Amino acid sequence: MTDVKSRNQATLAKKRVFSPIWFLPLLAAILGGWLLLTNITNANESISIHFTNAEGIIVDKTRIRYKGVIVGTVKKIELDSRSGINITATIESHATSMLRENTQFWLVSPQASLTAISGLDTLFSGSYINLHPGNGDTRNNFEAVSEPPVYIPKGALLVNLKSKQADSIGIATPLFYKKIKVGEVIKIQLAKDTRNVDISAFIDKKYSYLLHANSKFWNISGLNANISSNGFDLKIASISALIAGGITFSSPDNSPKLSTQKIFTLYNDFKESQHGVTITLILKSTENLSNGADIRFKGHNIGHLTEIKYVKNKKYFIAKATITPEFSDLMTQNAQFWLEKTSISFTKISNVSNIVRGNYIAFAPSIKSNATPKKQFNVNLEQLPLKPDLTLHLLTEDATGLNKNDPIQFQGIKIGEISRLHISNSGKFIEVMMQINTKYRYLINKQSKFYLLSGVNLQMSFTGIKLQSSPLENIISGGIGLYNQIPIPRNTPVSTLSKHQIFRLYASRAIAKEGKDIFTSPLTVNILSTKLPALNVGSPVYYHKFPIGEISSFNFDDSGLIRTTLIIKGSYKHLINAESVFWNVSGFKLSADLQGIKMQAESLLAITSGGIAVEQGNANINNRFKNGAYKLFASYQEAANPEKSITIIFENANNLKVGNKLKSNGLVIGEVKNLSLDENNKIQVIANIKAPFIKQVLHKNSRFWVVSSHISLSGAKNLSTLISGDYINVSPGNGQLTSIFKGELNEPLLPKNKQGLTIILLANNAGSTNIGSPVYHRQIQIGEVIAKQLNNDASGVEITLNIYPKYTTIIRQNSIFWPASGFNLDVGISGATLKTTSLTSLVKGGINMSTNDRYKLQAPAESNAHFTLQLDVQDKWFNWQLSIPKT
Amino acid sequence: MNEIAKAGLSGRQQGLQLCCVCCKTSKQTQHPDICPHCLNRISLRKKNSLQKTSALLITAIVFLIPANIYPITYLLKNSILYPDTIFSGILSLMDSNMKIIAGIVFIASIVVPILKIVGLTIITLAVHFKYKLNAKTQFLAFAFIAWIGKWSVLDLFVISIMVAVFDKGNLLSVYPGIAASSFTLVVLCTLFAANNFDTRLIWDAQNND
């Protein structure tokens, strides 16, 4: 082959063939080398981070980021000996410069809150570790922080807030100023003392000037509903604040600029933020007093309680309260706090709203304008009197009807009120503290007297009921009245009273008027009675129906009578004197008869427990026994006008009974007290004559007869006695005074009121004539039949007529009498004639009388003249027309 | 004028040359550069075959390193880039309990390229330094390498599909990494290296003592 070449062609020099393909590996080598070089120069740095919790960290998946840029990857997770997790991560070479001593790493997990969704990317990408570069030396082992370091925008103002609780504040909770978002919360943590929550927030640079030294921060966490009796108050700051809460602040206009770093207090609400000073209140009890209860000054809300705590060893409550700034300077010495409760009494209903709202604390400032400020106060259960009002002490034994706040009145004008009632130290009295308005201070002097204002003054008597009442308020509440003997002019200088001046309470104005020193030791009075009165120990003694004492004991007196010992209160001692008359007012007296039912009742107390009344008698009442003891009368009447006892002797007792009345002209003048037989077997009636009638009745010529019912054809008489019983009629007479009388069974023929001419008619029989039958003259009644009886030998009848005095002259000696009874029927050819007299006479019968006009007028008939009753009536008798002169 | 070659000896030894275009043998002496049958250019052996193969092999080896070290794909899921090297991809497949697929990927992406490079390197070295290795074995190995070579683009094929399919922006996207390019180069280099290798050199090396 070489030969061929050499022969045919020029032999080519065998040059070393270097294929261009070799550029390829060279290029690759260069590329690889460059890659290697970059790899070496940009070597990732391995660091280790210590986490307490590696939740969500995945090897190779979890990145380390700085401002969102991935700067590293977790490469290894391993448990650490010190209860944590060590993470090895590679940090990309470009970020290695950030690995410094103060560089912070924290784990970012997805966080969705209502205001912001942060780390939402991590929802899908998983958690990542955030890197925040710091300064210092380079290092590669780090301690992860548990939460993101506070990130404050550049130039923002950092605000530190202190709050009792975090409430709805969270990180990124917005900070508002006039509802404009000016910043946000960046950190919340429990304070070192664990009692507060420290909240850090920033205010953007452009708003930082809004923060003043006196700025107030409060929570506007969403819904602020205030339900009270005042209504329903709903405040929603903003929807985002409603959901996520928010903090707002206000800066007073005149507040100084914020000079130094200051920790502000975060208040729960606006109300709380507006506080001035915080005071401490000491309470004995917290009746219906809620936390947050108002403190009011004249009804205006000036603060509220913030905290109520019970102090065990001191046994009281301590309440913290805040007072709004404008009232803060009133919290001084002598300022007063008291609990306002609902009070429902007859006179007033106050603070009803407290039932719903709870009680509140009322406040009254000190009078002195420059009192020293004070921070701790006692809360009284009620308002104490303020200094300028005059406080008076009044002693009384009985405070019935007196209440706190009852008025003190002077002539109907309220000049003060009762501030307190309590039992005096000695235990004997009730001490009444009264507040007298300064305005009326001049009315009080040493001589002033106070009396009980009873609302109603009721006087019941037979004449009617007299009711005197003060205004309705007094009826219910009563009160105390002021009485000054000498009127005090308005401009009188205020009289100084001794500090220990003690007034007494008089029972009534009348007593006050009288009262000198009536508050002395009680008076013991003995009264004697034949019978034990229906009373008990303790039964009251009344003076004008006002109890002034009570019965202390019963005993036998030496004389054999019952001795009742009364204790009269010292204040009423003066009411008992030598003329006093005592009588029993036990229960009520019920006297029922046909005239009706009469009830006489004393006070209700007297009805139930009985009592003894005392009254001023007059000198001529024999009100005492010889030994000086008082008599106990059955009534005042009995004492003042004692009844007189008389004796009436009757033939028989008829229907007489004890209790039958004695009447004169229909008026009851006495009563039968006793019926007995005397030695002659006559009925002896002992009757009492009432005092006013004694003078008229107790005369010799007075006549007594029994009146019973009488029914006959001619009429019924005294029907009332059918029911009420017979009574003894009395016809007062004259003559000597006597007390023994002879009684008659029938009405006397000539009772005093029926005096006239008595005429006796003689007749064969009485016919239809009856007692009471009229006597007519020309059909005019001129008299009546008052008796009819057989004559002595029974041969005829004697009819006694009584002609009324004005007609006595009509009866002449020749007058003719004929019966007018019935009717006269004449039957003849001309017809029948019926003659009747009056219908009365038709029924009752009657007697006609006429006088013949043919003869001269004869002398008037004498008394007890006898006439014959003509039975054969002649017509002409009706036609006689004799004129008879009156005299 | 097709020369009949005898078995047992190489064509070169028998003074024959083969036209690569018309696949006819001819005597070496006749027109040494032109095929007497089709008049196309003819040479006894492929020109610079060993050099080309070696150079391409070296390139492949160089690129094999970044292909395995650097991420072959970047998975962008929720704005986060997850780089995956070939091996980490296989491991993640293993973690996902897809062992068969992991095995296929492992064979196609790691075993095959390395086998190819190692095989070709051995053959090339044996030819160059005339190691008396079994020529038949070498040829079979070469034949296997040449056959399997095309399968090693499987990885790239998958990546290209993924890149095309997962293109949803920040939510989910796949981007090829630098290793993908390297790996492509590796595959291409090995393919060309195998293609450029003249198998007759194996026997030349056997005979040329």
Interface residues (C-beta under 8 A of the other chain):
Chain A: M1 V4 V17 F18 S19 I21 W22 L24 P25 L27 A28 A29 L31 G32 L35 K61 R63 I70 D121 F124 S125
Chain B: G15 Q28 T29 P32 K47 N48 Q51 K52 A55 L56 I58 T59 V62 F63 I65 P66 Y70 K77 N78 S79 I80 L81 Y82 I178 L185 C189
